[in-house]
Amino acid sequence: MRQVSNGADLGRLVGYQLKRVQAALRSAMDAALRRHDLTTPQYACLELLDQRPGLSNAELARGAFVTRQSMNVLLRNLEDAGLVERPASAPQGRALPTTLTAEGRARLVAARGDVLEIEQRMTAHLDAEQADLLLGHLERMTNALEARPRDLPTLTSE
C-alpha cells in the first residue's frame, strides 16, 4: 500500500493524475464535439440513449454525470435541435422516456468517430492487456469510493 504524506508530490498522487486525465479528455472532447454542434454532456446523453432507448431524465443525469436539473435543460436543448424526442405525457409514472430521432442518431454517428479517435490517442501506449488491467483498477477504485465506510476492508499498518 502506498503511503501519502503531507506535502506529497502531486504528480505521484493517483487522484491528481486522474483529474489531469479527466480535464485533458474533456478539453479534447469539447473541441472535437464543437464541430458537431454538441457539448460533451449532450454527446454522453446521445450515447446513453443509443445504448438504452427510453431512459428517464434521472437515469440520463446519472449516466452523463450531471444533475437532474441540468439534464432537464440539456434534454430541452436536444429536443429543440430535433435530436431526441419525448412523449407529451408519461406512459406510466412520471418519467418521460427519451429516444433518439433519426437526426440524433446521424449526429451521434458523425461525432462518435471523433470521440473514438480521442480515446485511441489517449490509450495508444497501452496494449490490450494493459488496457484491461487499467480498466479493472479504475473499476475497483470507483467501487472503493462508492462503498459505505463500513463496507470497506480495514487496513492494518505493519
C-alpha beads as a LAMMPS data file, in Angstrom:
LAMMPS data file: protein, C-alpha beads

158 atoms
157 bonds

1 atom types
1 bond types

-500.0 500.0 xlo xhi
-500.0 500.0 ylo yhi
-500.0 500.0 zlo zhi

Masses

1 110.0

Atoms # bond

1 1 1 0.000 0.000 0.000
2 1 1 1.362 3.411 -0.956
3 1 1 1.851 5.900 1.809
4 1 1 0.897 9.521 1.184
5 1 1 2.318 12.180 3.426
6 1 1 1.591 15.871 3.798
7 1 1 3.420 17.815 1.130
8 1 1 3.464 14.821 -1.230
9 1 1 4.416 15.433 -4.856
10 1 1 1.095 15.961 -6.659
11 1 1 2.445 14.092 -9.674
12 1 1 2.659 10.960 -7.526
13 1 1 -0.954 11.122 -6.333
14 1 1 -3.353 8.898 -8.282
15 1 1 -6.313 11.224 -7.706
16 1 1 -4.404 14.209 -9.056
17 1 1 -3.307 12.314 -12.157
18 1 1 -6.869 11.053 -12.739
19 1 1 -8.117 14.638 -12.566
20 1 1 -5.445 15.751 -15.069
21 1 1 -6.507 12.993 -17.475
22 1 1 -10.181 13.884 -16.997
23 1 1 -9.508 17.574 -17.679
24 1 1 -7.436 16.810 -20.792
25 1 1 -10.049 14.357 -22.059
26 1 1 -12.869 16.837 -21.508
27 1 1 -10.954 19.584 -23.300
28 1 1 -10.224 17.349 -26.303
29 1 1 -13.833 16.145 -26.444
30 1 1 -15.245 19.668 -26.131
31 1 1 -13.102 20.810 -29.068
32 1 1 -13.999 17.818 -31.249
33 1 1 -17.712 17.904 -30.430
34 1 1 -17.964 21.626 -31.157
35 1 1 -17.591 20.684 -34.851
36 1 1 -20.781 18.619 -34.481
37 1 1 -22.632 21.357 -32.582
38 1 1 -22.668 19.209 -29.433
39 1 1 -21.356 19.549 -25.899
40 1 1 -19.716 16.688 -24.057
41 1 1 -22.767 16.128 -21.790
42 1 1 -25.047 16.186 -24.869
43 1 1 -22.841 13.616 -26.582
44 1 1 -22.897 11.425 -23.463
45 1 1 -26.689 11.676 -23.407
46 1 1 -26.954 10.643 -27.072
47 1 1 -24.607 7.688 -26.493
48 1 1 -26.652 6.558 -23.490
49 1 1 -29.883 6.782 -25.483
50 1 1 -28.351 4.862 -28.368
51 1 1 -27.417 2.043 -25.995
52 1 1 -30.567 2.172 -23.865
53 1 1 -33.509 3.931 -25.564
54 1 1 -36.237 5.157 -23.247
55 1 1 -34.065 6.161 -20.291
56 1 1 -35.610 8.655 -17.906
57 1 1 -34.219 12.081 -17.054
58 1 1 -32.830 10.781 -13.755
59 1 1 -31.136 7.796 -15.409
60 1 1 -29.628 10.026 -18.090
61 1 1 -28.385 12.502 -15.483
62 1 1 -26.606 9.739 -13.556
63 1 1 -25.053 8.316 -16.726
64 1 1 -23.896 11.699 -18.028
65 1 1 -22.613 12.899 -14.618
66 1 1 -24.874 15.943 -14.433
67 1 1 -27.667 16.984 -12.088
68 1 1 -31.290 16.227 -12.932
69 1 1 -31.906 19.949 -13.304
70 1 1 -29.031 20.242 -15.799
71 1 1 -30.337 17.203 -17.657
72 1 1 -33.757 18.866 -17.983
73 1 1 -32.151 21.829 -19.768
74 1 1 -29.890 19.558 -21.819
75 1 1 -32.848 17.440 -22.980
76 1 1 -34.891 20.508 -23.873
77 1 1 -31.992 21.771 -25.999
78 1 1 -31.624 18.365 -27.685
79 1 1 -35.385 18.281 -28.321
80 1 1 -35.331 21.794 -29.771
81 1 1 -32.483 20.703 -32.077
82 1 1 -34.542 17.691 -33.207
83 1 1 -32.056 15.144 -31.824
84 1 1 -34.280 13.470 -29.206
85 1 1 -37.971 13.091 -28.594
86 1 1 -40.092 12.530 -25.513
87 1 1 -43.806 11.907 -25.216
88 1 1 -46.016 14.767 -24.027
89 1 1 -47.089 12.651 -21.053
90 1 1 -45.534 9.717 -19.228
91 1 1 -46.835 6.305 -20.322
92 1 1 -46.621 5.259 -16.670
93 1 1 -45.479 7.073 -13.551
94 1 1 -43.855 10.473 -14.040
95 1 1 -40.760 9.598 -16.085
96 1 1 -40.763 10.675 -19.724
97 1 1 -38.812 8.079 -21.717
98 1 1 -36.448 9.719 -24.206
99 1 1 -35.389 8.313 -27.571
100 1 1 -33.100 9.433 -30.374
101 1 1 -34.544 10.808 -33.572
102 1 1 -33.069 9.868 -36.952
103 1 1 -31.203 13.208 -36.917
104 1 1 -29.952 12.480 -33.383
105 1 1 -28.623 9.091 -34.440
106 1 1 -26.928 10.603 -37.510
107 1 1 -25.295 13.357 -35.414
108 1 1 -24.154 10.768 -32.861
109 1 1 -22.594 8.540 -35.515
110 1 1 -20.758 11.525 -37.033
111 1 1 -19.435 12.643 -33.618
112 1 1 -18.586 9.153 -32.396
113 1 1 -15.682 8.805 -34.832
114 1 1 -14.011 11.895 -33.400
115 1 1 -14.557 10.717 -29.823
116 1 1 -13.174 7.258 -30.580
117 1 1 -10.105 8.881 -32.179
118 1 1 -9.527 10.775 -28.918
119 1 1 -9.907 7.535 -26.931
120 1 1 -7.394 5.848 -29.254
121 1 1 -4.926 8.727 -28.881
122 1 1 -5.294 8.618 -25.096
123 1 1 -4.678 4.863 -24.852
124 1 1 -2.303 4.322 -27.798
125 1 1 0.600 3.476 -25.484
126 1 1 -1.350 0.617 -23.859
127 1 1 -1.586 -2.876 -25.288
128 1 1 -4.844 -4.827 -24.850
129 1 1 -3.700 -6.493 -21.618
130 1 1 -2.606 -3.184 -20.094
131 1 1 -5.894 -1.544 -21.100
132 1 1 -7.868 -4.361 -19.469
133 1 1 -5.718 -4.087 -16.337
134 1 1 -6.221 -0.313 -16.185
135 1 1 -9.984 -0.669 -16.638
136 1 1 -10.080 -3.228 -13.825
137 1 1 -8.129 -0.943 -11.497
138 1 1 -10.367 2.028 -12.321
139 1 1 -13.483 -0.068 -11.651
140 1 1 -12.121 -1.173 -8.264
141 1 1 -11.207 2.427 -7.385
142 1 1 -14.736 3.561 -8.232
143 1 1 -16.235 0.750 -6.170
144 1 1 -13.988 1.635 -3.223
145 1 1 -15.077 5.274 -3.305
146 1 1 -18.762 4.426 -3.718
147 1 1 -18.740 1.892 -0.869
148 1 1 -20.007 2.980 2.500
149 1 1 -17.189 3.230 5.075
150 1 1 -18.435 0.193 6.997
151 1 1 -18.201 -1.881 3.791
152 1 1 -14.514 -1.119 3.288
153 1 1 -11.877 -3.612 4.373
154 1 1 -9.819 -2.464 7.298
155 1 1 -6.218 -1.601 6.627
156 1 1 -3.623 -2.509 9.163
157 1 1 -0.194 -0.977 9.293
158 1 1 2.726 -3.244 9.801

Bonds

1 1 1 2
2 1 2 3
3 1 3 4
4 1 4 5
5 1 5 6
6 1 6 7
7 1 7 8
8 1 8 9
9 1 9 10
10 1 10 11
11 1 11 12
12 1 12 13
13 1 13 14
14 1 14 15
15 1 15 16
16 1 16 17
17 1 17 18
18 1 18 19
19 1 19 20
20 1 20 21
21 1 21 22
22 1 22 23
23 1 23 24
24 1 24 25
25 1 25 26
26 1 26 27
27 1 27 28
28 1 28 29
29 1 29 30
30 1 30 31
31 1 31 32
32 1 32 33
33 1 33 34
34 1 34 35
35 1 35 36
36 1 36 37
37 1 37 38
38 1 38 39
39 1 39 40
40 1 40 41
41 1 41 42
42 1 42 43
43 1 43 44
44 1 44 45
45 1 45 46
46 1 46 47
47 1 47 48
48 1 48 49
49 1 49 50
50 1 50 51
51 1 51 52
52 1 52 53
53 1 53 54
54 1 54 55
55 1 55 56
56 1 56 57
57 1 57 58
58 1 58 59
59 1 59 60
60 1 60 61
61 1 61 62
62 1 62 63
63 1 63 64
64 1 64 65
65 1 65 66
66 1 66 67
67 1 67 68
68 1 68 69
69 1 69 70
70 1 70 71
71 1 71 72
72 1 72 73
73 1 73 74
74 1 74 75
75 1 75 76
76 1 76 77
77 1 77 78
78 1 78 79
79 1 79 80
80 1 80 81
81 1 81 82
82 1 82 83
83 1 83 84
84 1 84 85
85 1 85 86
86 1 86 87
87 1 87 88
88 1 88 89
89 1 89 90
90 1 90 91
91 1 91 92
92 1 92 93
93 1 93 94
94 1 94 95
95 1 95 96
96 1 96 97
97 1 97 98
98 1 98 99
99 1 99 100
100 1 100 101
101 1 101 102
102 1 102 103
103 1 103 104
104 1 104 105
105 1 105 106
106 1 106 107
107 1 107 108
108 1 108 109
109 1 109 110
110 1 110 111
111 1 111 112
112 1 112 113
113 1 113 114
114 1 114 115
115 1 115 116
116 1 116 117
117 1 117 118
118 1 118 119
119 1 119 120
120 1 120 121
121 1 121 122
122 1 122 123
123 1 123 124
124 1 124 125
125 1 125 126
126 1 126 127
127 1 127 128
128 1 128 129
129 1 129 130
130 1 130 131
131 1 131 132
132 1 132 133
133 1 133 134
134 1 134 135
135 1 135 136
136 1 136 137
137 1 137 138
138 1 138 139
139 1 139 140
140 1 140 141
141 1 141 142
142 1 142 143
143 1 143 144
144 1 144 145
145 1 145 146
146 1 146 147
147 1 147 148
148 1 148 149
149 1 149 150
150 1 150 151
151 1 151 152
152 1 152 153
153 1 153 154
154 1 154 155
155 1 155 156
156 1 156 157
157 1 157 158
